[in-house]
């Protein structure tokens, strides 16, 4: 999850947003985003990653640490459902 956190921080800084600004735009606290950027949020919800990707105008796979040319299909866990 460290790669994801680094990519999210990289995109946030590239766009010139603070944690608080991003949090307001995607509907989470700056604390949650800080945990995500620092690799402490292990299973972020799909909607959060999708919202961040939309805000940063990038593919969600990029935020997960994959390169644009990697052939990867993302699967997400659903909160409240067991695997």
C-alpha positions in Angstrom: 0.0 0.0 0.0 3.0 2.2 0.3 3.2 2.6 -3.5 -0.5 3.7 -3.5 0.1 6.2 -0.8 3.1 7.6 -2.6 1.2 8.0 -5.9 -1.8 9.6 -4.2 0.6 12.1 -2.4 2.4 12.7 -5.7 -0.9 13.5 -7.5 -2.2 15.6 -4.7 1.0 17.7 -4.7 1.1 17.9 -8.5 -2.4 19.4 -8.5 -1.6 21.7 -5.6 -4.2 20.4 -3.2 -3.9 20.1 0.6 -5.2 17.0 2.4 -8.2 19.0 3.6 -9.1 20.2 0.1 -8.9 16.7 -1.3 -10.9 15.3 1.6 -13.7 17.8 1.0 -13.8 16.9 -2.7 -14.0 13.2 -2.1 -15.9 13.1 1.2 -13.4 11.9 3.7 -11.4 13.4 6.5 -7.8 14.7 6.0 -6.9 12.1 8.7 -8.1 9.3 6.4 -6.2 10.7 3.5 -3.1 11.0 5.6 -3.4 7.4 6.7 -3.8 6.4 3.0 -0.8 8.4 1.9 1.3 6.9 4.7 0.3 3.3 4.0 -1.7 2.9 7.2 -5.1 2.4 5.5 -4.9 -1.1 4.3 -8.2 -1.6 2.5 -9.5 1.6 1.1 -13.0 1.5 -0.4 -13.4 1.4 -4.1 -15.4 4.6 -4.2 -12.6 6.5 -2.5 -10.0 5.3 -5.0 -12.4 5.9 -7.9 -13.1 9.4 -6.6 -9.4 10.2 -6.2 -8.6 8.9 -9.7 -11.4 11.1 -11.1 -10.1 14.2 -9.2 -6.6 13.6 -10.3 -7.6 12.7 -13.9 -5.8 9.3 -13.8 -6.6 5.6 -14.0 -7.3 4.0 -10.6 -4.7 1.3 -11.5 -2.1 4.0 -11.5 -3.0 4.9 -7.9 -2.6 1.2 -7.0 1.0 1.4 -8.1 0.7 -0.2 -11.6 2.1 1.4 -14.7 -0.2 2.5 -17.4 1.0 -0.3 -19.7 0.4 -3.1 -17.2 -2.5 -5.4 -18.1 -4.2 -5.5 -14.7 -7.9 -5.9 -13.8 -8.8 -4.4 -10.4 -11.0 -6.3 -7.9 -12.3 -4.6 -4.9 -13.5 -5.8 -1.5 -17.0 -4.8 -0.5 -17.3 -3.5 3.1 -19.4 -5.9 5.2 -18.9 -8.9 2.8 -16.5 -11.7 3.6 -14.2 -13.0 0.9 
